[in-house]
Amino acid sequence: MSSSTPPHFMDRVAIVTGAGSGIGRATALALAGAGAHVLGVGRRQEALEETARAHRNIAILPLDICREGAAEIVVADALERWGRLDVLVNNALPGGAHYAATKAALEQLTRSWALELAAEGVRVNAIAPGPTTTDVLAAAGLSQEAVDGMFDYERDRIPTGRLGAPEDVAGWIVRIADPLGQHITGQVLTVDGGLELV
């Protein structure tokens, strides 16, 4: 860790799902770079191993989070390794067909859980990324031509004139999870280059 990196995450433990690529990988690297022990979870072992090779603070657990009991397995693994859990980054939702509906539901769930868990010292926040250059569209079965067309369309609409990068989103995940931000909860932060203003 460089001397310019705030040590706020030193010895803290984070679980990051979808850590094999895109926003998940960028977030795992950002948290590890800030001093956290990171458990990267995802279905693709080779992709997870590539993430882990990028930083010594990242351990991996190849697992389909859709399978029954997956949440318990992931938490138990982190606790067995490091004896605590401080940050949970839910970066994978099962079923692409329900993507839009689950995004709306997660925003309300964020607010509800923030209220319910505040007394226990648990903060719940969400990041709502705009169009970001990840492989999620290709993984959903779209052709490269279709993906490129969608990205071109979205890029032209974004006021900042560019698509988001995974690191743009990861940086805000680290900031909103920072232990110094104890008074921030129930928030949904949009990271989209101003697209929602159009």
Backbone torsions as a table, in degrees:
resi	resn	phi	psi	omega
1	MET	NA	131.7	-178.3
2	SER	-74.8	161.1	-178.2
3	SER	-66.6	-18.0	-179.6
4	SER	-87.0	-7.7	-178.9
5	THR	-85.7	121.5	178.5
6	PRO	-61.1	133.9	-175.5
7	PRO	-83.8	27.7	-174.3
8	HIS	-63.4	-24.4	-176.7
9	PHE	-103.2	6.8	-178.4
10	MET	-57.3	126.1	179.1
11	ASP	67.6	6.9	173.4
12	ARG	-85.6	159.4	-174.3
13	VAL	-119.6	131.3	180.0
14	ALA	-127.4	140.8	169.8
15	ILE	-106.1	130.5	177.4
16	VAL	-126.2	115.6	176.3
17	THR	-85.6	158.9	-177.6
18	GLY	64.0	34.0	-171.8
19	ALA	-81.9	1.5	-177.4
20	GLY	-78.9	-15.7	-178.0
21	SER	-166.0	173.3	171.4
22	GLY	55.8	-136.1	-176.9
23	ILE	-63.0	-38.3	179.4
24	GLY	-61.5	-47.1	178.6
25	ARG	-63.1	-45.8	-179.5
26	ALA	-61.0	-37.8	179.6
27	THR	-69.7	-43.3	177.2
28	ALA	-58.0	-43.7	179.6
29	LEU	-67.2	-39.7	-179.6
30	ALA	-66.1	-43.5	179.0
31	LEU	-66.8	-42.3	177.9
32	ALA	-62.9	-40.0	178.5
33	GLY	-65.3	-25.3	178.1
34	ALA	-88.1	3.4	174.5
35	GLY	107.7	-4.1	-177.3
36	ALA	-78.8	152.9	164.6
37	HIS	-84.5	127.5	-174.3
38	VAL	-119.5	131.5	171.1
39	LEU	-103.8	109.3	178.8
40	GLY	-89.9	125.5	-175.8
41	VAL	-118.7	142.4	177.1
42	GLY	178.6	174.1	-176.6
43	ARG	-82.7	-29.5	-171.1
44	ARG	-98.5	106.9	-175.5
45	GLN	-61.4	-43.7	-178.7
46	GLU	-60.8	-42.1	179.6
47	ALA	-65.1	-41.0	178.2
48	LEU	-64.0	-40.4	179.5
49	GLU	-62.7	-36.4	176.9
50	GLU	-64.5	-40.8	176.2
51	THR	-61.5	-46.9	-177.2
52	ALA	-63.4	-35.0	179.5
53	ARG	-65.1	-20.6	-176.8
54	ALA	-79.6	-15.6	178.8
55	HIS	-158.0	135.8	-176.3
56	ARG	-70.6	-14.8	-179.9
57	ASN	-86.0	4.0	-176.3
58	ILE	-107.2	122.5	170.5
59	ALA	-107.0	160.3	-176.2
60	ILE	-128.0	156.3	175.2
61	LEU	-140.6	98.2	176.5
62	PRO	-68.0	119.9	-174.7
63	LEU	-165.9	138.4	172.8
64	ASP	-83.6	112.1	-175.0
65	ILE	-70.7	-6.8	177.3
66	CYS	-80.4	-17.4	-176.3
67	ARG	-71.8	152.1	-177.9
68	GLU	-61.6	132.4	178.4
69	GLY	81.5	5.5	-175.9
70	ALA	-61.8	-42.1	-178.4
71	ALA	-59.1	-43.5	-179.8
72	GLU	-64.7	-39.3	179.4
73	ILE	-63.1	-44.6	-177.9
74	VAL	-63.9	-48.1	-178.9
75	VAL	-64.0	-42.3	179.5
76	ALA	-61.6	-38.1	179.0
77	ASP	-63.3	-45.6	179.3
78	ALA	-63.4	-42.5	-179.7
79	LEU	-65.9	-37.8	178.9
80	GLU	-66.4	-37.9	-179.0
81	ARG	-73.2	-46.5	-169.3
82	TRP	-126.2	-6.7	174.4
83	GLY	75.8	12.0	179.3
84	ARG	-162.7	168.7	174.7
85	LEU	-147.1	122.5	-176.4
86	ASP	-113.4	-34.6	-174.4
87	VAL	-134.3	131.6	175.7
88	LEU	-122.1	117.8	179.1
89	VAL	-108.8	103.7	178.5
90	ASN	-85.5	98.6	-173.2
91	ASN	-114.2	10.1	178.3
92	ALA	-135.0	130.8	173.0
93	LEU	-117.2	128.1	-178.9
94	PRO	-69.2	140.5	171.6
95	GLY	84.7	95.6	-179.7
96	GLY	-62.8	-25.9	-177.5
97	ALA	-65.0	-24.1	-177.1
98	HIS	-103.4	15.5	-171.8
99	TYR	-57.0	-53.2	-176.3
100	ALA	-63.2	-42.9	-179.4
101	ALA	-65.7	-39.4	-178.3
102	THR	-71.0	-28.9	176.9
103	LYS	-62.7	-44.9	178.2
104	ALA	-64.6	-41.5	180.0
105	ALA	-64.3	-39.1	-179.3
106	LEU	-65.7	-34.0	177.6
107	GLU	-63.0	-44.7	179.1
108	GLN	-71.1	-37.0	177.2
109	LEU	-61.9	-38.3	176.9
110	THR	-57.5	-47.1	-179.3
111	ARG	-66.9	-41.9	-179.0
112	SER	-65.1	-47.1	179.4
113	TRP	-64.9	-35.1	178.3
114	ALA	-59.0	-42.5	177.8
115	LEU	-68.3	-44.7	-175.4
116	GLU	-68.9	-32.8	-172.1
117	LEU	-103.5	-3.4	-176.8
118	ALA	-58.0	-41.0	-178.1
119	ALA	-64.3	-21.6	179.0
120	GLU	-93.0	4.7	178.6
121	GLY	80.3	16.1	-179.9
122	VAL	-100.0	126.4	176.2
123	ARG	-99.5	142.7	179.5
124	VAL	-131.3	117.0	178.8
125	ASN	-133.9	164.6	-179.9
126	ALA	-135.8	149.8	172.5
127	ILE	-111.1	131.6	178.3
128	ALA	-112.7	91.8	-177.7
129	PRO	-76.3	144.6	171.3
130	GLY	-82.6	-164.0	179.6
131	PRO	-55.9	122.7	-174.2
132	THR	-130.5	140.4	-176.7
133	THR	-76.7	84.0	174.9
134	THR	-126.8	177.9	-179.6
135	ASP	-94.9	16.7	-174.7
136	VAL	-64.1	-36.4	-179.3
137	LEU	-70.5	-41.2	176.6
138	ALA	-64.8	-38.7	178.8
139	ALA	-65.7	-25.8	178.5
140	ALA	-79.7	-3.8	175.0
141	GLY	106.2	1.9	179.4
142	LEU	-75.9	147.6	176.8
143	SER	-71.6	159.8	178.9
144	GLN	-62.1	-34.4	177.7
145	GLU	-63.1	-43.0	179.3
146	ALA	-66.9	-40.8	178.5
147	VAL	-62.2	-47.0	-180.0
148	ASP	-61.3	-39.9	178.7
149	GLY	-63.4	-42.6	178.7
150	MET	-65.0	-43.4	179.7
151	PHE	-63.3	-41.2	178.3
152	ASP	-62.3	-42.5	179.3
153	TYR	-62.1	-47.0	-177.9
154	GLU	-68.1	-39.7	-179.3
155	ARG	-58.4	-39.6	-179.1
156	ASP	-67.7	-22.2	-177.5
157	ARG	-92.9	-17.8	-174.2
158	ILE	-80.6	124.4	-177.0
159	PRO	-56.7	-33.9	179.9
160	THR	-76.8	-8.0	174.6
161	GLY	79.8	13.6	178.7
162	ARG	-149.7	158.3	172.5
163	LEU	-76.4	157.9	175.4
164	GLY	-73.5	153.5	172.0
165	ALA	-104.6	152.9	177.4
166	PRO	-51.7	-35.1	-179.1
167	GLU	-67.4	-28.4	175.7
168	ASP	-60.8	-43.5	-178.5
169	VAL	-75.1	-44.1	-178.6
170	ALA	-58.0	-39.9	179.9
171	GLY	-59.0	-39.7	179.6
172	TRP	-76.0	-29.8	174.5
173	ILE	-62.7	-44.4	178.3
174	VAL	-62.8	-42.9	-179.4
175	ARG	-63.7	-43.2	-175.9
176	ILE	-74.8	-21.8	177.3
177	ALA	-90.1	-5.9	-176.8
178	ASP	-55.5	130.6	179.5
179	PRO	-58.8	-21.2	178.2
180	LEU	-73.6	-14.8	-178.7
181	GLY	-91.5	47.3	-173.4
182	GLN	-65.6	-16.5	-177.1
183	HIS	-99.9	9.5	179.6
184	ILE	-106.8	113.6	176.7
185	THR	-154.1	152.8	179.6
186	GLY	75.6	17.4	-176.4
187	GLN	-101.2	146.2	172.9
188	VAL	-118.2	108.9	-175.9
189	LEU	-97.6	120.7	179.6
190	THR	-88.6	126.7	178.5
191	VAL	-121.2	87.2	-171.3
192	ASP	-141.1	16.7	179.0
193	GLY	64.6	21.6	178.3
194	GLY	89.0	9.0	-175.8
195	LEU	-59.9	-37.4	-177.5
196	GLU	-69.1	-12.6	178.7
197	LEU	-83.9	-15.1	-175.7
198	VAL	-74.9	NA	NA
